[in-house]
Structures are given as C-alpha cells and as structure tokens.
C-alpha cells in the first residue's frame, strides 16, 4: 500500500500553458513596440501613450499570470478572490509603467537600469504572489523559500533583459526591426512565463487544504474570456501603435515634403526676385530695384531733413565711351567681360550705403545717399572717371575706355520723378562735349528733358496716326547737271508743334526702341513713292537712311525684299545710306546686312564720310558702291586749304576703289565748281533745292527744265 502524499498533487493544462506563453510573448512584442512610442518625433515625452501603454502592457502580463492560474488544478475546487486578483493587476500595471518610463528616457545608465530592474522585477513578483494569495487556502500555501527566491531572480533578470532590449531596439535598422523584435518578444515571454511557473512550483498545498474562495472567480469560460479579451486588447493596442507610427511617418513625410516644397518655393521666389530686380550679366540691381531704392532713399531723406536740409541724394548716370567698337572687334563675350569689370570698379567707387545699378547696354546708375553737397558727388564722379580710365585686360591685351557722367543732386536740381531723366540729360551733354568727363545738371536742361519726354510719348503714337511724311532732296549728276536721284528725308507733322525735322526725334526713336518701326515705315513709303513715280513715267532712284538698330535686325534684308515686292519696285532704284560712324560702330552687323542687300541688288552708300574714325581701307570690307562727303568739309572748301586737300584725297581714293562720290551741303556755285573740278560724281544741297514733298518735285523739275 502506497504511503500518503505530503501535499496535494497539482496539474497544469498544456493548452492553457501555451496560451499563457502566447499572451506573454504578445505582451512583450507590444511592450517593445510601445517603448518606441514614448517619445514623439521631436523627442518630447508622450504621457498619453505612457498611460495607455502601462495599462495595456500590465493587463497583458497580468492576463498571462491569471490564465496560467486558471490552468492550474488541484484535486479540490478552486476559485480566486476578486480583491486580491485586482491588486495583482495593479501591481502588473505599476511594473509596466516603470518599464515604459525607463524605456522613454533618451539614455539611461547601467545603474539606473539595475534600479529599474529591481523595481520592475519586484512589481512582477508582487503581481504573481498577490495573485497566488487570491487562492484563499486553509491551511495556507506552503512556500519553498529557495524556489521563491529563484523566481524573484528570474523576474528581476527578465526585467533587466526587457529594459536592455528596449534600449537597443531603437538602434536596429527599420528593415531588420520586425524580426529582431519578434525574437526578443519570444525571449521575454519565455522569461516572464519562467518566472510565473517557477513561482507556481514553489507553492505546496496540504492534503486537507480547502479553498475558501472556491465560489468566486473560476471556470473554463472565464479562462476563454480572459484569453480572448487580453489578446484583443493587446492586438488592438499593437494595431493602434502601428497605425500611429504610420501616421507619424506620413506626417513626417508630409512635413519633409512641405519643407522641400517650401525650400523650393523660397529658392524659386529668390530666383524670381533676382531675375526681376538684378541684372543677369553683372549681378547689379536693375532699373526696377534702383527706382525702388531711390524711392526709399527720398522718403528717408524727407524725414531727416525736417525742418532743415541736412543731407542730399545724388544720382550719377554713367555711360561708357568707346565700348561698342570693343564689343564689335572682340565679340560679345569680351564686351560682357568689360561690362562685368566696369561694374566691379564702380562698386569699388561707391560707398557701402550706395547703390550701383546697370540699366542696360553700357549704362550704369549710381545712387549716393547722405551726400552733403554737389562737390561730394563730383568727387565720386572723378573717382569713377579715374577708375574706368585704367586699362582693362582683355585676352592678355590692355584696353582703355572712358565714360561720360551726368550728375543730379536732390533737393535742388529737379523734381523727384525726373531725377534719372535729368542725370541722363546731363550725361548726354558730357558725351557731346567729347566724353571722359562729367556734367552737373543745370535747370535749363530740365526744359529739354521735359520736351523730350513729351516728344517721346507722342512719338509712340505718330506712326499709327500717320503723322510722318517723306520729303525728297534732289541729287545732281556732276557731269551734265541732270537729276540723278533723290534722298528721302523724314518729317514729323506734329499736330501741335508743326513740321519737325529728323534731328529732333531720330535720336529719341533710337534711344527708346522705336527706330526700327519708323525705319520700316520709311522704307515702305519710299518704295510706294518710287512705284507711283514709275506710273507717271519717272524712274527715280531714291536713297533712304538706315539706323544701326535696323542693321542688327536679323530679318532686315527680308523686310527690304518684301517692301520691294509689295510695290513691284526694281531693287536698283533703292539706295540704302548709313553714316560712317554707325557703319563702323557695328562693323559685323553692317557687313552682314550690306552683303545681303547687295545680293538683292540694292545700291549701298556710306553717308557723312570723314566724320567718324574709319578709313577708306576699312570700306573695302563692305560692298558699298558710294561714299558721301560730309557737309562740314564742303562748307570749308572756300576758306580752308586743308579741307580742299581732304576732299580731293577722298575723291581720288574712292575712285581708285571703284566708288562713286557724292558731296552734300553744296550751297553756292564756288563750292560746286571746286567739287566738279575735283571730279565729284554727284552734288546735293540748297544750291539746287531743299527737300521737297513728293507733290512738289514735278513742279521743281518743270521749272528747272524751263530755265
């Protein structure tokens, strides 16, 4: 007969043990995931996630314990006290709170980890043994101290392992994290279950034991409910954590995308501002930015100058002298380098609070603030003249240019809205005086500026309003005195000012970009008049003057061809004249256009020869067939021997090059006789006739024939 057992035999349901391990592993996985949620994207502590996480994790660990207890059976009926069961849940939540709080710290030392492991392990042990106390046994449970101590060590060790894993998991790459987290959760789940079942092994029950709480919490149904509820709670929390993590990722991506978009918009805005307010070639402010700074400078000065004038602003209008020949000879790239170098020199001249702007071409503006008087502005102008007169290095060659400067000082020299125009007017006077100097604006120049501004405004509408007309000045054959052709000279029939000569508006048209349109009208009108004369039986060659702006138009030759074709005019009846200075100013454009016009059959002439800086040898590069001697030489034929020598040499050399010669400005018979003696081919001037409207030319021919 077997001896009676000292203790009641106990049994654990394997399925419930497996369920408890599953719950412990799931709880550990959720804990590891929540440990990364304790701090937001900015590193700030998340108390809501800590509170929810503590409750959920504590409930998960407690559920593992409670399910394991429900799977424990004795030969007697068992039940669990509700009060002690609740206290065990509180202990589990408290232990979880400690774990997640420590995990939320950015860095924690081994000492702090040891203390936290003791607290957390003590909490888990407390949960277990308070939960065991829910089995109110009589007599009480008999504990084995060594195994109890072992369970406590397992609990503390499991806590330390969990905290170490939580600390190091953040360093794992995103690609490897799920697998590492699952393995770590399994290790933690085994450790927690190990602590629980070691603690269960330390409990012994006397053979005559009775469970006083048998009528309270118990039963298979309760086990199923706790397992399902805990799994749902843990999985729901895990899903919420994952969704929150995804939302954070989406938010971060959106934030980064917004930051990138904002950076791109900021960069684009800066680029737009740079293009809108700076000169692309030199990086200097353009006219728009200059005018804005001028407006602010005037406003600030108005505040300072109350009640007495204490300071002034000055504007220097700088135009480079001799720049275009360099641009034409060395190319646009070299010209651009000169402009950049000139901009740097002007920046050196200006003060820190001053503004240097490029407003186009070879024109610059300097805004000087805080100027005491005109003398101070003149000092800056002198420095600019000296600085720009220093040689420029271009293709290892020293090149020298100069500049013309117009100065206006405010208050005292014009209205605020006309300061730039006044400085411009002063600059042109400096340029007409020979350049390489400066001119201070004077009040009498203001009337010229105002008149020019009015003319400029009217000029823009003059073509549309059909206010222009051509007058024709006869040119006489030097051999027999017959009419050899006419020169078309434009007149502006202004509704208020009457008939205006070209000297008053051609310069304006060139400066403000209207000359090409006006030139097209002149060309078309001349062709129309040639066609009309042909219907009247008169085959009359007509000369028209060209501007350098027209020469630079890439389709200018095609425009000439279209005008000739539109009026069915032979190209041989059209003569295109260009002044010597304009021809040499842009020799490449002149050569290209003259080649094209010559191919069409248009007759070509160099006007005002002798007033520029070219020579007859330079004309060999152009397919010109005629030169016209400037009137300044013709006027001095009677009184100056050197003028006669120059004219005679020009005629001989031109004939040697196969060019015919026209003399303009012939006003008396002595000039005519001298020119004819020298062999001049054609003569033109008031001796024969002024420029006449087309309607009066036949009358002039009739009178001349009758004489």
Secondary structure, 3 states (H helix, E strand, C coil): CCCCCCECCEEECHHHHHHHHHHHHHHHHHHHHHHCCCECCCCCECHHHHHHHHHHHHHHHHHHHHHHHHCEEECCCCCECHHHHHHHHHHHHHHHHHHHHHHHCCCCCHHHHHHHHHHHHHHHHHHHHHHHHCCCEECCCEECHHHHHHHHHHHHHHHHHHHHHHHHHCCCCHHHHHHHHHHHHHHHHHHHHHHHHHHHHCEECECCCEECCCCCECCHHHHHHHHHHHHHHHHHHHHHHHHHHHHHHHHHHHHHHHHHHHHHHHHHHHHHHHHHHECCCCCCECHHHHHHHHHHHHHHHHHHCCCCCCCEEEEEEEEEECHHHHHHHHCHHHHHHHHHHHHHHHHHHCCCCCEEEEEECCEEEEEEEEECCHHHHHHHHHHHHHHHHCCEEECCEEECCEEEEEEEEECCCCCHHHHHHHHHHHHHHHHHCCCCCEEECCHHHHHHHHHHHHHHHHHHHHCCCCCEEEEEEEEEECCCCCEEEEEEEEEEEECCCEEECHHHCHHHHHHCCCHHHHHHHHHHHHHHHHHHHHHCCCCCCEEEECCHHHHCCCCHHHHHHHHHHHCCCCHHHEEEEEEHHHHHHCHHHHHHHHHHHHHHCCEEEEEEECCCCCCHHHHCCCCCCEEEECHHHHHCCCCCHHHHHHHHHHHHHHHHCCCEEEEECCCCHHHHHHHHHHCCCEEECCCCCCCEEHHHHHHHHHHHHHC
